[in-house]
Amino acid sequence: MFTIGMETRDEYMSYELAKGALTLARDVMLVQRGENVVITGDSCTDRRVVEAVAGAVFAIGGQPTVIYYPTAPNSCVEPCAPVAAAVAASDVWIEFTYSYVMHSPCFRAALAAGCRYICLTGMDVMMMVRTISNIDYGLVIELGETLLRQVQAADEVIVKSAAGTNLRGCNRGRKVRLSGKRATEKGYPVMLAGQISWCPIEETIEGTLVFDGALWPPLELGRLSSPVVLTLKDGRVEDIRGGHDAQVFKRWMEGLNDPENMYRLAHYSLGFNPGVAAITGRIVEDERVFGCIEFGIGSQGKSIMGKEWAAAGHTDGIVLHPTIVLDGTVWEEEGVYLNPEVRSICRKMGIQGY
């Protein structure tokens, strides 16, 4: 199976795609008979995925409305008025657009109106099969609940990596969010299975953060060819250095003209989807490489349960094979969880090495 690019044949993995589409509509977004489900995609979206999900929604009694529009040059850009109006009137919104509009005004309005939302930016057939069709969704949620409980119980969190990451922060009672769960709450955004997210007290976050897996946006990046090195103090990026990829990222950040909020570290996220073993260049999939840690920079919503602010954009970067130390105890070492309870669930999932 390919790890990058897109297999374009319509019949490619069609049965597996149908299974994943039904799981997404029925078991993750919990679509009910008569609900209005808006599915958005842009000109970069794999329409086979969109049509499969729309068909699944209709088959279980929902009312699918599919909207395609041109790909925006950046994420978090407010779409045209008809798109914004449609999502605000939806019961469920499934976003497949490459340039996602999460964190934009229409996103906030849709949540305020009670919409159940999921961001699946860049998802194609292979990604859906790997991350939804081929996994035990309930077992991944169980692992997420366990990780959440253990991280939330810790105060000091130190993240290190062989690439040079050495970042310290303190939770001080901050809550942790299981973002990869079922859409049981109105007005709440969920994400693909295999992720928990939180933000330590912002003023305590300092040190060096090295993205060595993926970084997106800007649209020119994705899978990294060279590390991007950030220096942080008081929860803010103070310096960006490295090779070509770092310079692309630095220019993009500067081009957003938002020195106040765009350089704020928004969240930490642990990735643990058993279907994702390597970086592909699709950020929603890359954030869930099993054992990785991801960091968001820029806009932050209230779902993280920390501070909330709006910025000109949002970007996510991946640290591969991290070592995570919770209150002085090595909890994960070079991408492998050491906690016995976590390891037991990993064995049930069939994760190699556990």
Backbone torsions as a table, in degrees:
resi	resn	phi	psi	omega
1	MET	NA	140.6	179.5
2	PHE	-65.8	149.8	173.5
3	THR	-107.2	-17.5	175.7
4	ILE	-136.6	166.9	-179.6
5	GLY	77.8	-169.7	-175.7
6	MET	-141.1	127.3	171.3
7	GLU	-77.9	123.6	-167.4
8	THR	-96.7	-7.3	-178.6
9	ARG	-67.2	134.4	-178.4
10	ASP	-62.8	-32.2	-176.6
11	GLU	-83.0	-4.8	-175.7
12	TYR	-61.8	118.9	177.8
13	MET	50.9	38.3	-174.2
14	SER	-65.6	-37.2	178.9
15	TYR	-68.0	-44.0	179.1
16	GLU	-64.3	-36.8	177.2
17	LEU	-63.6	-43.6	179.6
18	ALA	-61.1	-39.9	177.7
19	LYS	-62.2	-46.8	-179.8
20	GLY	-64.6	-39.2	179.9
21	ALA	-64.1	-41.0	178.3
22	LEU	-66.8	-42.3	177.7
23	THR	-59.7	-44.4	-179.6
24	LEU	-61.8	-48.4	-175.5
25	ALA	-71.0	-47.3	-171.9
26	ARG	-86.3	-43.2	-169.1
27	ASP	-100.6	-20.4	179.8
28	VAL	-104.0	-56.0	-179.8
29	MET	-83.7	-9.7	173.0
30	LEU	55.5	44.4	-179.3
31	VAL	-63.1	131.0	179.3
32	GLN	-107.3	157.3	179.9
33	ARG	-55.9	130.9	177.5
34	GLY	87.9	-7.7	-179.2
35	GLU	-74.1	144.8	175.7
36	ASN	-85.8	119.3	-177.1
37	VAL	-117.0	113.9	178.0
38	VAL	-97.4	127.9	179.0
39	ILE	-117.4	117.3	-177.5
40	THR	-109.5	140.5	175.4
41	GLY	-144.1	157.8	175.7
42	ASP	-115.0	-170.9	-173.9
43	SER	-72.0	-4.4	174.1
44	CYS	-98.3	-5.8	-172.9
45	THR	-75.3	142.1	172.9
46	ASP	-75.9	106.5	-172.7
47	ARG	-71.2	-17.9	175.7
48	ARG	-62.5	-38.2	178.7
49	VAL	-67.1	-46.3	-179.5
50	VAL	-59.0	-48.5	-177.2
51	GLU	-66.4	-36.4	178.3
52	ALA	-64.2	-43.1	-179.8
53	VAL	-69.2	-41.1	177.4
54	ALA	-60.0	-40.8	178.1
55	GLY	-64.5	-39.8	178.8
56	ALA	-65.8	-42.1	178.1
57	VAL	-58.4	-46.8	-178.3
58	PHE	-65.5	-38.5	-177.7
59	ALA	-64.3	-30.5	-179.0
60	ILE	-97.3	10.0	171.8
61	GLY	101.3	1.4	176.4
62	GLY	-79.8	169.4	178.8
63	GLN	-112.1	96.0	-177.2
64	PRO	-80.7	138.1	169.8
65	THR	-125.0	121.5	-176.7
66	VAL	-105.4	130.5	179.7
67	ILE	-127.2	125.5	172.9
68	TYR	-114.1	144.4	175.9
69	TYR	-153.7	168.1	-175.7
70	PRO	-62.1	148.5	-179.8
71	THR	-71.2	126.5	178.8
72	ALA	-76.2	155.8	-178.2
73	PRO	-71.5	-17.7	-179.9
74	ASN	-143.0	162.2	173.2
75	SER	-79.2	167.9	176.8
76	CYS	65.4	15.0	179.0
77	VAL	-87.4	130.5	-180.0
78	GLU	-60.5	127.6	179.2
79	PRO	-76.4	178.8	-179.9
80	CYS	-66.0	160.6	-171.1
81	ALA	-56.7	-42.1	179.9
82	PRO	-60.9	-36.4	177.8
83	VAL	-67.2	-46.2	179.9
84	ALA	-59.8	-39.4	-179.8
85	ALA	-68.1	-39.3	-178.2
86	ALA	-65.1	-46.3	-177.2
87	VAL	-68.6	-30.7	179.3
88	ALA	-68.4	-22.9	-178.6
89	ALA	-98.4	6.8	-174.9
90	SER	-91.2	153.3	168.8
91	ASP	-84.2	-36.5	179.8
92	VAL	-134.6	136.4	177.6
93	TRP	-127.3	120.3	177.1
94	ILE	-111.3	114.1	-175.1
95	GLU	-103.2	118.3	176.3
96	PHE	-108.2	-0.8	-175.7
97	THR	-57.4	142.5	177.0
98	TYR	-67.3	-48.1	174.3
99	SER	-91.2	83.5	-172.9
100	TYR	-63.7	153.5	-179.5
101	VAL	-106.8	8.6	173.4
102	MET	-51.8	141.3	-177.3
103	HIS	81.4	-4.3	178.0
104	SER	-81.4	169.8	179.1
105	PRO	-57.7	-39.0	-178.3
106	CYS	-69.1	-31.2	175.7
107	PHE	-63.2	-47.0	-179.9
108	ARG	-65.3	-37.2	179.1
109	ALA	-67.4	-39.3	179.7
110	ALA	-64.6	-42.1	178.3
111	LEU	-65.8	-40.3	179.7
112	ALA	-62.1	-28.6	179.2
113	ALA	-84.5	-2.6	175.8
114	GLY	100.4	10.2	-179.3
115	CYS	-66.8	141.1	169.8
116	ARG	-95.2	124.6	-167.2
117	TYR	-126.1	146.8	169.0
118	ILE	-139.7	138.4	177.8
119	CYS	-101.7	117.7	179.2
120	LEU	-126.4	46.3	-175.8
121	THR	-56.8	134.2	175.8
122	GLY	77.6	4.8	-176.0
123	MET	-69.8	129.2	171.8
124	ASP	-119.4	-173.1	-175.9
125	VAL	-57.8	-48.8	-176.6
126	MET	-62.7	-39.7	-179.7
127	MET	-65.9	-41.8	179.0
128	MET	-64.0	-41.4	-179.4
129	VAL	-64.8	-45.2	-178.0
130	ARG	-66.4	-43.3	-168.4
131	THR	-97.7	-11.7	179.9
132	ILE	-127.5	-56.6	-174.1
133	SER	-61.9	-40.8	-169.0
134	ASN	-95.9	7.8	-178.1
135	ILE	-116.0	161.4	171.1
136	ASP	-89.8	97.8	-172.3
137	TYR	-58.9	-41.5	-179.1
138	GLY	-64.3	-37.7	-179.8
139	LEU	-69.9	-36.3	176.8
140	VAL	-65.4	-38.9	175.9
141	ILE	-63.6	-40.4	177.3
142	GLU	-60.1	-42.9	177.1
143	LEU	-62.6	-42.1	179.3
144	GLY	-61.3	-40.4	178.7
145	GLU	-63.9	-35.9	178.8
146	THR	-70.1	-45.7	177.6
147	LEU	-60.7	-43.4	179.4
148	LEU	-56.4	-50.3	-176.8
149	ARG	-59.8	-41.1	-176.3
150	GLN	-74.6	-40.5	178.2
151	VAL	-67.7	-40.0	-177.9
152	GLN	-66.5	-27.3	179.6
153	ALA	-77.2	-13.1	-177.1
154	ALA	-91.3	156.2	173.1
155	ASP	-103.0	-71.7	-177.3
156	GLU	-77.9	130.3	177.4
157	VAL	-123.9	118.5	176.5
158	ILE	-115.1	128.8	178.7
159	VAL	-115.9	126.1	177.6
160	LYS	-127.7	162.0	173.1
161	SER	-155.3	158.4	178.8
162	ALA	-63.2	-24.1	-179.8
163	ALA	-76.2	-12.0	176.3
164	GLY	123.5	-2.6	176.6
165	THR	-62.8	134.8	173.6
166	ASN	-153.9	87.6	-170.6
167	LEU	-123.1	132.9	-179.7
168	ARG	-120.8	140.6	173.5
169	GLY	-153.7	163.2	-179.4
170	CYS	-124.5	128.7	-178.7
171	ASN	-72.5	-43.8	179.1
172	ARG	49.3	45.6	176.1
173	GLY	89.3	-0.1	177.9
174	ARG	-59.9	142.0	179.1
175	LYS	-80.2	154.5	177.2
176	VAL	-112.6	139.9	-175.9
177	ARG	-105.4	129.4	169.1
178	LEU	-87.3	95.0	-175.7
179	SER	-77.7	-30.4	-179.5
180	GLY	-88.3	72.1	-178.2
181	LYS	-134.2	-175.1	178.9
182	ARG	-80.8	150.8	-175.0
183	ALA	-83.9	74.5	-176.6
184	THR	-90.5	-14.6	-173.1
185	GLU	-114.5	133.4	173.6
186	LYS	-68.3	143.0	176.7
187	GLY	71.4	21.9	-176.5
188	TYR	-126.2	129.9	179.4
189	PRO	-85.3	128.3	172.5
190	VAL	-108.5	165.8	179.2
191	MET	-127.6	176.5	179.0
192	LEU	-61.4	147.9	-179.3
193	ALA	-56.5	144.0	175.0
194	GLY	104.0	36.9	178.5
195	GLN	-156.8	134.9	164.1
196	ILE	-118.9	151.3	-176.2
197	SER	-139.8	149.9	175.7
198	TRP	-166.1	173.5	172.8
199	CYS	-136.7	120.6	171.5
200	PRO	-59.0	167.4	176.0
201	ILE	-54.3	121.5	-168.4
202	GLU	-56.1	-40.8	-175.8
203	GLU	-68.5	-13.2	180.0
204	THR	-92.5	-7.9	-174.1
205	ILE	-83.9	119.2	178.2
206	GLU	-156.5	155.6	178.5
207	GLY	130.9	-153.3	-176.2
208	THR	-114.5	134.0	178.2
209	LEU	-123.7	123.5	-177.5
210	VAL	-119.4	111.7	174.1
211	PHE	-80.9	120.5	-178.0
212	ASP	-126.9	3.6	179.9
213	GLY	-109.9	-67.3	-178.7
214	ALA	-149.4	161.3	178.0
215	LEU	-156.4	121.5	-176.9
216	TRP	-161.2	141.3	-13.9
217	PRO	-68.3	176.7	15.7
218	PRO	-71.4	161.9	-176.2
219	LEU	-63.0	-23.6	-178.7
220	GLU	-72.4	-16.3	-178.6
221	LEU	-101.9	-156.6	-171.9
222	GLY	140.9	-115.4	173.0
223	ARG	-67.3	128.0	-175.1
224	LEU	-84.4	141.2	174.8
225	SER	-99.3	-13.7	177.5
226	SER	-151.8	150.4	-176.8
227	PRO	-64.2	148.9	172.9
228	VAL	-114.2	117.8	-171.8
229	VAL	-106.0	123.4	180.0
230	LEU	-116.5	140.8	171.3
231	THR	-107.8	128.7	-177.9
232	LEU	-120.8	145.3	173.6
233	LYS	-146.7	134.6	-178.6
234	ASP	53.7	34.7	176.2
235	GLY	76.6	15.8	-178.8
236	ARG	-125.7	144.3	175.2
237	VAL	-76.7	120.3	-178.9
238	GLU	-104.6	-19.0	-177.6
239	ASP	-154.9	143.5	176.3
240	ILE	-127.7	124.2	-179.5
241	ARG	-144.4	165.2	-177.7
242	GLY	139.9	-160.3	-176.7
243	GLY	-88.0	-143.4	-174.2
244	HIS	-58.4	-47.7	-177.4
245	ASP	-61.7	-39.6	179.1
246	ALA	-63.7	-38.4	179.8
247	GLN	-69.3	-37.7	175.1
248	VAL	-60.8	-45.3	-179.3
249	PHE	-64.9	-43.5	-179.4
250	LYS	-61.1	-43.8	179.4
251	ARG	-64.7	-38.7	179.6
252	TRP	-64.5	-45.6	178.7
253	MET	-60.1	-46.2	179.7
254	GLU	-63.0	-35.9	-177.3
255	GLY	-68.5	-17.4	178.6
256	LEU	-77.9	-13.3	174.4
257	ASN	54.0	46.1	179.3
258	ASP	-137.3	70.2	-178.1
259	PRO	-67.9	-17.4	-176.8
260	GLU	-74.4	-49.6	-171.8
261	ASN	-117.2	-20.2	-174.7
262	MET	-69.3	-22.3	-177.3
263	TYR	-95.4	8.6	179.7
264	ARG	-84.1	134.5	175.1
265	LEU	-72.9	123.1	-172.2
266	ALA	-92.0	-39.7	-176.9
267	HIS	-165.5	158.3	165.8
268	TYR	-101.5	147.5	174.9
269	SER	-145.1	133.6	173.4
270	LEU	-93.9	136.5	178.6
271	GLY	-105.6	134.8	-177.2
272	PHE	-157.0	41.1	174.0
273	ASN	-83.3	119.8	-175.2
274	PRO	-65.9	-12.8	178.2
275	GLY	-84.9	-5.2	-175.4
276	VAL	-115.1	108.2	-177.7
277	ALA	-107.4	-12.5	-175.2
278	ALA	-154.1	159.4	176.6
279	ILE	-66.3	134.9	178.9
280	THR	-116.5	-17.8	-174.0
281	GLY	98.6	-5.5	174.5
282	ARG	-99.4	114.3	-165.3
283	ILE	-63.0	-38.9	-179.8
284	VAL	-63.9	-34.3	175.5
285	GLU	-75.1	-43.0	-177.5
286	ASP	-62.5	-33.7	178.3
287	GLU	-63.8	-14.7	-174.6
288	ARG	-114.4	14.7	171.5
289	VAL	-52.8	129.0	-172.4
290	PHE	-61.7	120.4	178.6
291	GLY	93.1	-1.6	-178.7
292	CYS	-82.3	172.7	167.5
293	ILE	-130.6	138.5	-177.0
294	GLU	-120.2	148.3	179.3
295	PHE	-126.8	133.7	175.4
296	GLY	-100.4	145.1	179.6
297	ILE	-131.6	135.0	179.1
298	GLY	111.0	-140.9	-175.0
299	SER	-53.5	144.3	177.2
300	GLN	-136.8	128.3	179.4
301	GLY	-92.8	171.5	-176.6
302	LYS	-72.3	-15.6	-176.7
303	SER	-65.8	-20.7	177.9
304	ILE	-73.1	-18.3	176.4
305	MET	69.4	27.1	171.5
306	GLY	-117.9	-140.6	173.1
307	LYS	-73.9	156.8	-179.7
308	GLU	-126.6	135.2	176.8
309	TRP	-155.5	157.1	176.1
310	ALA	-105.2	139.6	176.5
311	ALA	-131.2	176.1	-178.9
312	ALA	-72.0	-11.0	179.9
313	GLY	-172.3	-173.1	177.3
314	HIS	-151.1	140.1	179.1
315	THR	-138.5	155.6	-177.7
316	ASP	-131.8	135.7	179.9
317	GLY	-127.4	150.3	-172.9
318	ILE	-113.4	133.7	169.6
319	VAL	-108.6	119.5	-179.5
320	LEU	-88.8	149.9	174.3
321	HIS	51.1	51.9	-178.6
322	PRO	-76.2	157.0	165.2
323	THR	-109.3	124.5	-177.1
324	ILE	-118.1	126.8	-178.8
325	VAL	-113.3	118.3	179.1
326	LEU	-106.1	115.9	179.6
327	ASP	48.9	44.9	175.0
328	GLY	85.9	-6.0	179.9
329	THR	-105.7	129.5	177.6
330	VAL	-71.4	112.0	-174.0
331	TRP	-97.4	-34.1	175.5
332	GLU	-137.4	134.3	-177.9
333	GLU	-126.2	115.2	179.1
334	GLU	49.3	46.2	174.6
335	GLY	86.3	3.5	-178.8
336	VAL	-116.4	123.8	178.6
337	TYR	-71.5	137.5	-177.8
338	LEU	-104.5	-20.1	-177.1
339	ASN	-64.2	131.2	-176.2
340	PRO	-59.1	-40.6	-179.8
341	GLU	-64.9	-42.4	178.1
342	VAL	-65.1	-43.9	-178.8
343	ARG	-62.5	-34.8	178.4
344	SER	-62.6	-43.0	178.6
345	ILE	-68.0	-38.0	177.8
346	CYS	-60.5	-37.8	177.8
347	ARG	-65.6	-40.5	177.5
348	LYS	-62.8	-30.5	178.9
349	MET	-80.0	-11.7	-179.7
350	GLY	79.5	27.0	-178.8
351	ILE	-74.4	128.2	-178.2
352	GLN	-62.7	136.7	178.1
353	GLY	96.4	-4.5	179.3
354	TYR	-110.5	NA	NA
